[in-house]
């Protein structure tokens, strides 16, 4: 298997070079944006396996790039930023980011989260169609179907829904969902899972599916 290509969108040259060196030491190939006026087109042309995206960029904003990129590609997007307010995290996740990591970052945590996202991206290929309670999930295409409609899911939405459907009728703990998404709940702010659950609920409502995800306070979620 060829080395995964990580595309870095970071305007601070010192941080950019640090990321390039660190990722290449850990077995990744890298490409990086130098200017930011056509960065979405450059990312699509490079066809990376994952994008590392800063939010504060000259002449543009990382959230705008995230939205534009997600409209054209399902490439995993990790927001890596010093803008660490809750609204920045929620906005980034709602615009299609798969993960949100604050600066200063810990290299081992960053690499672990990247590896987890890449495994999830490759693991969807060839997966069987799942169904429960009138909802059909096609993991290979990241599509949910119900009431004669279908909608594309982000990788996090797809992974959460696949886990809950595969364990339909039982309560899946928040810790189990976080382990499935990110390999270790120790790496994840608890609020990040809540954001992903709420986004999945909103996505399913667009195809007429309401009250499908059940919250069991203090325990977890079920379908």
Backbone bond lengths (Angstrom), bond angles and torsions (degrees), N, CA, C in turn:
res aa  C-N    CA-C-N  psi(-1)  N-CA   C-N-CA  omega(-1)  CA-C   N-CA-C  phi
1 X - - - 1.456 - - 1.524 108.89 -
2 X 1.318 117.53 136.08 1.455 121.09 179.66 1.520 109.93 -72.51
3 X 1.326 114.86 158.11 1.456 119.79 179.75 1.522 110.04 -66.36
4 X 1.324 118.95 135.33 1.469 121.19 177.67 1.530 110.60 -62.67
5 X 1.321 115.60 142.71 1.459 121.77 178.97 1.524 109.63 -98.20
6 X 1.325 117.06 121.76 1.455 123.20 177.72 1.532 107.93 -106.13
7 X 1.332 116.70 124.69 1.459 121.26 179.20 1.526 108.15 -100.35
8 X 1.330 115.89 123.16 1.461 121.97 -174.20 1.525 110.27 -103.60
9 X 1.330 116.38 125.43 1.465 122.28 175.99 1.524 106.37 -115.46
10 X 1.313 115.82 95.05 1.465 123.47 -173.66 1.528 108.29 -150.09
11 X 1.327 117.17 122.77 1.469 119.59 -175.07 1.526 113.37 -86.19
12 X 1.323 118.65 -18.33 1.458 121.36 177.88 1.536 108.23 -78.65
13 X 1.343 116.28 111.93 1.458 120.14 -174.01 1.524 112.74 -60.39
14 X 1.334 117.07 -38.01 1.465 119.86 -179.34 1.530 110.98 -64.60
15 X 1.333 116.52 -45.56 1.470 119.78 178.66 1.524 110.15 -66.71
16 X 1.330 116.52 -41.93 1.470 120.36 179.23 1.528 110.75 -58.21
17 X 1.324 117.03 -47.74 1.466 120.19 -179.27 1.525 111.30 -66.88
18 X 1.326 116.80 -35.25 1.466 120.46 176.34 1.523 110.84 -63.15
19 X 1.323 116.36 -43.47 1.470 120.53 178.38 1.523 111.36 -64.34
20 X 1.313 116.01 -44.20 1.471 119.51 179.50 1.525 110.49 -58.03
21 X 1.329 116.41 -49.69 1.460 120.13 -178.63 1.526 111.77 -62.89
22 X 1.333 116.40 -44.47 1.467 120.34 -177.56 1.520 111.81 -65.74
23 X 1.329 116.78 -44.06 1.457 119.89 -178.44 1.525 111.13 -67.78
24 X 1.305 116.84 -39.84 1.465 118.84 179.78 1.529 111.28 -68.03
25 X 1.325 117.50 -31.99 1.474 120.17 173.80 1.524 111.28 -64.45
26 X 1.334 115.91 -27.41 1.467 120.30 -178.18 1.526 113.22 -96.94
27 X 1.311 117.29 16.66 1.456 120.92 170.87 1.512 116.48 91.65
28 X 1.335 118.04 15.79 1.455 121.17 177.80 1.527 110.57 -104.46
29 X 1.299 116.35 153.33 1.456 121.81 164.73 1.520 107.25 -91.18
30 X 1.321 116.44 153.70 1.460 119.28 -179.00 1.524 111.68 -133.83
31 X 1.321 114.40 152.80 1.460 123.05 167.91 1.524 105.03 -139.56
32 X 1.320 116.92 154.58 1.466 118.76 -175.55 1.513 111.03 -144.86
33 X 1.327 114.80 144.89 1.462 121.33 174.35 1.522 108.91 -77.79
34 X 1.338 116.18 137.15 1.464 122.05 175.26 1.523 110.04 -104.99
35 X 1.330 115.71 -38.56 1.468 121.01 171.75 1.525 106.95 -116.92
36 X 1.345 116.71 165.96 1.459 118.68 -168.19 1.520 113.65 -128.77
37 X 1.347 117.08 15.56 1.453 118.96 -178.38 1.533 112.31 -82.67
38 X 1.329 117.40 -22.81 1.472 120.69 179.54 1.528 110.04 -131.71
39 X 1.323 116.39 35.94 1.457 119.45 -170.18 1.527 112.47 -67.36
40 X 1.333 118.18 -34.43 1.470 119.19 179.25 1.522 110.38 -63.07
41 X 1.329 116.90 -46.22 1.463 120.67 178.79 1.531 110.87 -61.27
42 X 1.338 116.45 -38.67 1.460 119.89 179.84 1.525 111.54 -67.59
43 X 1.315 117.24 -38.50 1.473 120.35 177.63 1.530 110.00 -64.28
44 X 1.321 116.58 -47.17 1.465 119.81 -179.01 1.523 111.04 -61.35
45 X 1.331 116.57 -37.89 1.466 120.07 179.40 1.523 111.49 -68.29
46 X 1.338 116.91 -34.53 1.465 120.58 -178.99 1.521 112.77 -74.40
47 X 1.342 118.07 -23.66 1.467 124.05 -178.64 1.533 111.84 52.13
48 X 1.330 117.34 55.79 1.466 119.27 -178.93 1.524 111.66 -73.05
49 X 1.323 114.90 167.61 1.463 120.88 175.52 1.516 111.64 -87.27
50 X 1.347 116.58 -19.98 1.464 121.02 -179.83 1.527 108.27 -162.84
51 X 1.336 116.15 149.22 1.463 122.45 178.85 1.523 109.46 -117.22
52 X 1.337 116.37 130.17 1.462 123.00 169.84 1.520 106.97 -99.89
53 X 1.324 117.80 120.68 1.455 121.59 -168.71 1.529 112.18 -126.23
54 X 1.335 116.31 119.85 1.456 121.09 170.65 1.526 108.54 -80.14
55 X 1.320 117.74 156.55 1.470 120.85 179.10 1.519 112.54 -93.51
56 X 1.325 117.69 -39.30 1.463 121.39 -175.92 1.529 109.30 -91.43
57 X 1.329 115.58 102.62 1.462 121.82 -175.40 1.521 109.84 -128.37
58 X 1.329 118.21 150.29 1.470 120.35 179.84 1.525 112.07 -69.11
59 X 1.320 115.53 126.46 1.460 120.38 174.67 1.507 115.35 80.15
60 X 1.333 118.07 -3.28 1.463 120.85 -179.73 1.522 107.86 -157.82
61 X 1.307 116.62 -174.91 1.460 122.14 -179.22 1.516 109.12 -134.69
62 X 1.332 115.74 138.98 1.456 119.70 -177.99 1.512 113.86 -60.23
63 X 1.336 117.38 -30.80 1.465 119.06 179.14 1.521 111.49 -68.89
64 X 1.323 117.04 -34.98 1.467 120.50 174.45 1.526 109.63 -63.98
65 X 1.323 117.22 -44.48 1.461 121.28 178.32 1.527 110.11 -61.44
66 X 1.335 116.98 -42.40 1.467 121.51 179.74 1.529 110.43 -59.18
67 X 1.326 116.37 -47.41 1.465 120.16 -179.30 1.516 111.77 -63.47
68 X 1.340 116.76 -45.02 1.462 120.45 -178.99 1.523 110.90 -65.86
69 X 1.316 117.09 -41.35 1.458 120.62 -179.68 1.513 111.13 -66.74
70 X 1.336 116.99 -42.04 1.464 120.14 -179.27 1.526 110.98 -65.89
71 X 1.333 117.61 -27.22 1.456 119.97 177.39 1.511 113.65 -69.76
72 X 1.350 116.63 -16.22 1.466 120.38 -176.50 1.517 113.91 -120.10
73 X 1.315 117.95 -10.29 1.465 120.38 -172.87 1.519 110.32 -154.28
74 X 1.336 115.89 152.84 1.460 120.22 174.07 1.531 111.28 -104.48
75 X 1.343 117.21 19.91 1.461 120.72 178.15 1.531 109.53 -57.29
76 X 1.335 118.48 136.18 1.463 120.10 177.17 1.533 110.93 -59.71
77 X 1.331 116.52 136.11 1.465 122.53 -179.41 1.526 108.69 -121.81
78 X 1.323 115.94 123.62 1.462 121.86 174.75 1.520 107.61 -111.33
79 X 1.319 116.96 117.03 1.462 121.35 175.28 1.529 107.63 -81.44
80 X 1.341 115.57 124.19 1.459 122.66 -179.67 1.524 106.71 -124.26
81 X 1.326 117.71 104.67 1.450 119.42 -165.19 1.519 113.37 -149.72
82 X 1.337 115.00 156.31 1.459 121.14 172.28 1.524 111.57 -87.44
83 X 1.338 117.32 -8.02 1.465 121.37 175.44 1.524 107.95 -84.09
84 X 1.315 116.27 98.21 1.460 120.17 -167.30 1.523 113.81 -115.55
85 X 1.334 117.23 21.88 1.461 118.50 176.52 1.523 110.09 -71.38
86 X 1.311 115.29 159.09 1.463 119.69 179.04 1.527 111.21 -60.75
87 X 1.344 116.88 -37.55 1.463 118.43 -178.59 1.519 111.36 -67.71
88 X 1.347 118.09 -34.41 1.463 120.23 175.81 1.527 110.55 -64.04
89 X 1.320 116.95 -41.54 1.465 120.30 179.62 1.522 110.90 -66.30
90 X 1.328 116.15 -47.57 1.464 119.83 -178.96 1.535 110.78 -62.15
91 X 1.332 116.86 -45.90 1.464 120.33 179.08 1.523 111.39 -60.18
92 X 1.319 116.71 -44.47 1.462 120.36 -179.17 1.526 111.34 -61.43
93 X 1.326 116.29 -45.65 1.463 119.67 -179.74 1.518 111.10 -66.55
94 X 1.326 117.23 -39.20 1.462 119.98 179.39 1.522 112.44 -68.18
95 X 1.334 116.82 -25.64 1.459 120.66 178.66 1.526 112.59 -85.63
96 X 1.336 116.70 -2.88 1.455 118.83 173.01 1.504 116.62 118.29
97 X 1.337 118.45 2.53 1.460 119.60 176.38 1.525 109.89 -65.68
98 X 1.317 116.24 146.82 1.461 121.16 179.04 1.525 112.59 -93.33
99 X 1.325 116.30 -21.52 1.457 119.48 179.42 1.528 108.41 -155.92
100 X 1.316 116.02 159.88 1.469 122.78 -176.79 1.512 107.31 -138.00
101 X 1.330 117.39 115.57 1.459 122.06 -176.57 1.528 108.73 -123.52
102 X 1.321 117.80 122.25 1.475 120.45 -179.42 1.524 112.11 -77.94
103 X 1.335 114.87 150.11 1.463 120.83 168.43 1.529 108.03 -91.09
104 X 1.323 118.34 147.47 1.465 125.89 -0.92 1.536 110.32 -73.31
105 X 1.303 116.25 139.25 1.459 120.87 -177.11 1.525 110.56 -95.03
106 X 1.323 115.44 159.56 1.465 121.76 171.88 1.523 107.33 -100.92
107 X 1.318 116.14 123.77 1.461 120.69 -172.16 1.528 112.28 -56.69
108 X 1.324 117.89 -44.19 1.466 120.06 -177.50 1.525 110.92 -64.20
109 X 1.326 116.38 -37.88 1.465 120.14 177.42 1.526 109.95 -66.86
110 X 1.327 117.24 -45.13 1.461 121.34 179.35 1.522 110.89 -58.56
111 X 1.321 117.32 -47.99 1.469 120.85 -179.92 1.522 110.57 -62.67
112 X 1.327 117.58 -41.03 1.470 120.70 179.65 1.519 111.08 -63.28
113 X 1.327 117.19 -41.16 1.461 120.24 -179.36 1.535 110.28 -68.67
114 X 1.330 117.09 -39.44 1.469 120.59 176.64 1.521 110.43 -61.87
115 X 1.322 116.58 -46.68 1.466 120.13 -179.54 1.521 111.75 -62.12
116 X 1.345 116.76 -39.24 1.462 120.48 178.82 1.523 111.05 -63.69
117 X 1.330 117.38 -43.12 1.466 120.71 178.41 1.518 111.33 -64.01
118 X 1.320 117.50 -40.88 1.466 120.44 -179.88 1.521 111.22 -66.37
119 X 1.338 117.06 -37.50 1.474 119.34 177.01 1.523 110.44 -65.04
120 X 1.324 116.15 -41.10 1.463 119.05 179.40 1.516 110.81 -64.22
121 X 1.332 116.58 -40.75 1.460 120.28 -178.52 1.525 110.79 -62.90
122 X 1.327 117.01 -41.87 1.462 119.48 -179.51 1.517 111.42 -77.51
123 X 1.339 117.22 -28.68 1.460 120.45 -177.52 1.506 114.16 -70.09
124 X 1.331 118.07 -19.63 1.464 120.44 -179.56 1.516 112.34 -71.73
125 X 1.345 116.52 -22.70 1.454 119.49 -176.09 1.528 109.97 -66.97
126 X 1.300 116.35 130.42 1.450 122.46 176.45 1.517 114.95 78.85
127 X 1.312 117.62 5.18 1.461 120.10 -178.67 1.523 110.83 -69.23
128 X 1.330 115.74 149.68 1.451 121.03 -178.93 1.524 110.60 -77.63
129 X 1.328 115.58 153.69 1.462 121.03 175.37 1.529 108.22 -71.36
130 X 1.339 116.52 133.94 1.456 122.89 179.40 1.517 109.18 -112.08
131 X 1.319 117.73 149.72 1.464 119.77 177.52 1.516 110.23 -148.06
132 X 1.332 115.20 148.16 1.461 122.24 176.72 1.515 108.14 -168.53
133 X 1.318 116.25 136.82 1.451 121.98 172.66 1.520 114.62 56.72
134 X 1.323 116.88 34.64 1.460 120.63 178.31 1.513 114.61 85.39
135 X 1.342 117.55 -0.54 1.461 121.72 177.61 1.525 108.83 -108.07
136 X 1.313 116.07 131.55 1.462 122.17 178.06 1.520 108.38 -114.01
137 X 1.329 116.72 132.21 1.457 122.06 -179.18 1.519 109.77 -118.18
138 X 1.331 115.36 126.09 1.467 122.50 176.73 1.523 107.70 -109.07
139 X 1.342 118.29 91.38 1.472 120.18 -175.45 1.518 113.85 -61.59
140 X 1.332 117.78 -34.83 1.461 120.10 -177.99 1.521 111.94 -62.60
141 X 1.336 116.67 -28.86 1.469 121.01 -179.22 1.526 111.99 -111.12
142 X 1.346 116.94 1.55 1.469 122.36 -178.42 1.522 111.71 53.59
143 X 1.332 115.77 45.71 1.462 121.04 -178.96 1.525 110.20 -119.62
144 X 1.333 115.76 139.92 1.461 122.16 169.82 1.516 107.62 -112.78
145 X 1.337 116.88 139.80 1.462 121.69 -178.45 1.519 109.88 -129.03
146 X 1.335 114.75 142.05 1.467 121.48 175.14 1.519 108.24 -168.62
147 X 1.330 116.75 147.36 1.465 122.07 175.87 1.530 112.36 55.08
148 X 1.333 116.09 34.16 1.460 119.84 178.50 1.515 114.20 75.31
149 X 1.335 117.29 8.30 1.461 121.40 179.28 1.525 108.87 -118.57
150 X 1.317 115.56 162.54 1.447 119.33 174.40 1.521 109.41 -142.33
151 X 1.341 115.58 156.92 1.460 120.40 -179.43 1.521 108.41 -147.51
152 X 1.322 115.55 145.50 1.458 120.52 178.27 1.518 109.94 -81.39
153 X 1.328 115.74 138.80 1.458 122.15 179.52 1.527 110.02 -106.57
154 X 1.329 115.60 150.89 1.456 118.82 168.35 1.529 107.66 -70.78
155 X 1.317 116.06 167.74 1.466 119.28 -179.37 1.527 111.57 -62.76
156 X 1.323 117.19 -39.38 1.463 118.81 177.85 1.522 111.50 -64.87
157 X 1.330 116.99 -43.67 1.465 120.68 178.30 1.519 110.43 -60.29
158 X 1.323 115.92 -44.64 1.463 119.95 -179.04 1.522 111.20 -63.39
159 X 1.323 116.01 -43.08 1.458 119.75 -177.15 1.541 110.87 -65.73
160 X 1.317 116.61 -43.40 1.474 120.00 179.18 1.522 110.50 -62.61
161 X 1.329 116.18 -46.93 1.461 119.59 -177.71 1.520 111.19 -65.45
162 X 1.328 117.09 -39.55 1.472 120.17 178.74 1.528 110.57 -62.44
163 X 1.316 116.78 -42.06 1.465 119.94 -179.83 1.520 111.18 -65.18
164 X 1.339 117.04 -44.82 1.463 119.80 -177.99 1.531 111.69 -67.78
165 X 1.345 117.02 -40.49 1.466 119.18 178.69 1.526 110.35 -66.51
166 X 1.338 117.17 -40.05 1.469 119.68 -179.65 1.526 111.58 -64.43
167 X 1.344 116.61 -20.91 1.465 121.06 178.95 1.530 110.57 -118.02
168 X 1.337 115.48 32.73 1.470 121.27 -177.46 1.527 110.97 -54.18
169 X 1.339 114.80 136.78 1.456 120.20 179.67 1.507 113.86 91.69
170 X 1.324 116.97 -6.33 1.459 120.96 176.58 1.528 109.21 -122.42
171 X 1.315 115.90 159.24 1.464 121.22 177.37 1.527 108.55 -89.10
172 X 1.325 115.46 126.14 1.470 120.85 177.14 1.526 107.18 -101.81
173 X 1.313 117.10 123.61 1.459 120.98 -175.79 1.524 111.23 -68.60
174 X 1.328 115.03 155.63 1.462 119.65 175.39 1.526 110.52 -58.33
175 X 1.325 116.68 -39.55 1.464 120.69 -179.40 1.527 110.90 -62.29
176 X 1.340 117.13 -40.62 1.469 120.43 179.87 1.526 110.70 -66.26
177 X 1.324 117.04 -39.60 1.462 120.05 178.46 1.521 110.16 -65.38
178 X 1.338 117.39 -43.14 1.461 120.02 179.78 1.523 111.55 -65.27
179 X 1.324 117.31 -37.48 1.470 119.03 176.34 1.520 110.40 -63.87
180 X 1.328 116.80 -39.94 1.459 120.23 -179.31 1.519 111.21 -67.45
181 X 1.334 116.90 -37.51 1.463 120.82 -178.68 1.518 112.45 -77.06
182 X 1.334 116.61 -45.04 1.465 119.87 -168.62 1.515 113.86 -126.11
183 X 1.333 117.68 10.93 1.463 123.80 177.32 1.527 114.06 74.31
184 X 1.327 118.33 -27.11 1.466 119.91 177.91 1.510 110.14 -154.53
185 X 1.329 116.67 123.47 1.451 119.29 179.48 1.526 111.65 -65.08
186 X 1.340 117.29 -16.60 1.460 120.53 179.07 1.520 112.02 -66.43
187 X 1.341 117.45 -20.69 1.450 121.56 -178.13 1.525 112.67 -88.04
188 X 1.310 118.46 -4.61 1.449 120.60 -165.39 1.528 111.75 -122.88
189 X 1.318 115.78 133.66 1.465 121.29 169.87 1.523 107.11 -67.61
190 X 1.329 117.12 131.63 1.459 121.21 -176.92 1.528 111.61 -56.78
191 X 1.323 116.93 -32.11 1.461 120.68 -179.56 1.523 112.15 -64.88
192 X 1.335 117.33 -27.27 1.460 120.77 -179.57 1.521 110.79 -62.15
193 X 1.325 117.58 -39.63 1.459 120.01 177.63 1.526 110.59 -66.42
194 X 1.333 117.36 -42.35 1.460 120.47 178.22 1.518 110.90 -58.25
195 X 1.323 117.37 -43.20 1.463 121.32 177.62 1.530 110.57 -58.94
196 X 1.332 116.56 -44.77 1.464 120.12 -179.61 1.520 112.37 -65.66
197 X 1.331 117.49 -40.58 1.464 120.87 177.98 1.528 110.19 -62.82
198 X 1.322 116.88 -46.07 1.464 120.35 -179.41 1.525 111.80 -64.39
199 X 1.321 116.03 -36.99 1.460 118.96 178.62 1.532 110.45 -67.21
200 X 1.336 117.36 -38.92 1.457 120.47 177.13 1.522 110.66 -63.06
201 X 1.327 117.14 -41.94 1.468 120.10 177.26 1.533 110.42 -58.72
202 X 1.324 116.79 -45.90 1.470 121.05 -179.46 1.523 111.19 -63.15
203 X 1.324 116.83 -39.37 1.464 120.69 179.31 1.523 110.99 -64.41
204 X 1.333 116.44 -44.86 1.465 119.81 -179.31 1.531 111.21 -65.87
205 X 1.318 117.47 -32.96 1.468 119.97 178.20 1.520 111.62 -61.95
206 X 1.325 117.47 -26.28 1.465 120.90 -179.65 1.526 112.29 -68.83
207 X 1.342 117.22 -18.96 1.471 120.05 174.91 1.530 110.40 -111.33
208 X 1.333 115.44 22.79 1.457 120.40 173.04 1.505 115.70 82.37
209 X 1.325 118.04 15.17 1.468 121.62 -178.82 1.529 108.37 -101.34
210 X 1.327 116.50 109.87 1.461 121.10 -179.96 1.524 110.09 -121.36
211 X 1.309 116.19 154.34 1.471 122.83 178.78 1.528 112.65 54.43
212 X 1.338 115.87 33.04 1.472 120.28 -177.93 1.522 110.90 -86.29
213 X 1.326 116.27 -42.86 1.460 120.66 178.02 1.531 108.39 -87.79
214 X 1.303 116.39 121.67 1.465 121.27 -177.74 1.524 109.00 -103.53
215 X 1.334 115.21 127.35 1.464 120.99 177.09 1.527 109.49 -90.98
216 X 1.308 116.73 127.38 1.463 122.55 175.09 1.527 106.10 -111.28
217 X 1.322 116.44 98.37 1.450 121.20 -172.16 1.528 111.82 -57.19
218 X 1.326 113.54 128.51 1.447 119.28 -179.68 1.510 114.00 82.98
219 X 1.338 117.20 -4.36 1.459 120.71 -177.31 1.529 112.45 -123.02
220 X 1.362 116.67 -54.98 1.460 118.15 -177.49 1.511 111.26 157.18
221 X 1.331 116.64 -141.35 1.456 122.15 -174.87 1.530 110.15 -137.75
222 X 1.334 114.25 158.09 1.462 119.37 176.08 1.518 108.69 -150.42
223 X 1.356 115.56 167.20 1.463 121.80 170.69 1.514 107.39 -124.54
